[in-house]
Amino acid sequence: MRFIKKQLSLWRIVLIIGVAAIAIPIASRVSPTAIAVVKERQDYLASTNHRRQRRCGRQTQQGQ
């Protein structure tokens, strides 16, 4: 009887690990719309940084 109980608890642990191994990758997928939003933000930040660098570059050149 103890052997059966040990086996059942082992199967329960294996089942939980198996379900987690399948569920975690599925839950962590990023939707295409989220990818598009991130790309849009990156483009915006890149253009903002480019403008800021140009502006700061002009100021340092004028100060010299």
N, C-alpha and C positions, 0 to 999 in steps of 0.2 A: 504494500500500500504506500509506503514512503517513497519507493522508487517511482511510482506513478505520479505522486504529488511533485516530486522533483522534476520529472519529465514535463509535466504540465506547466510548471513555473518557468522552466527553460524555454518551452515553446512560446510562452507569453512574452518573454524577453526578446526572443528571436522575431516574433511577429511585430512587436513595437519598433524594433530597430529596422526591420524591413519596410514597414509603413513610413517611418521617418525618412529612410533613404530614398523612397519614391516621392514623398510629399514635399521635401525641402527643395529639390530642383524645380518642381512644378510651381511652387509658391514664389520662388525667387525670380521667375521669368519677368522680363520687362516688356510691357506692351509697346507696339510700334508708335503709338501716339506719344508715349512718354519719351521714347528715343528722339522723336522729332522735336519735342519741346526742349530737351537738353541740347540738341544741335543748334536750335534757334538761339538759346541763351548763350551758348559758346560763341556763336557768330557775333551776337550783340556785344559781348564782353570784349571780344577781339577787336572789333571796330572802335569801341570806346577807348580801349588801351592804346590803340594806334593813334587816335586823335589826341589823347593826352600826351603821348610821347612826342608827337609833332609840336604841340603847344609848348611843352616844357623845353624842347630843343630850341625853339625860337626865342624863348625868354633868356636862355643861357647865352645864346649868340648875341642878343641885343645888349646884354649886360657887359659883354667883353669889350 
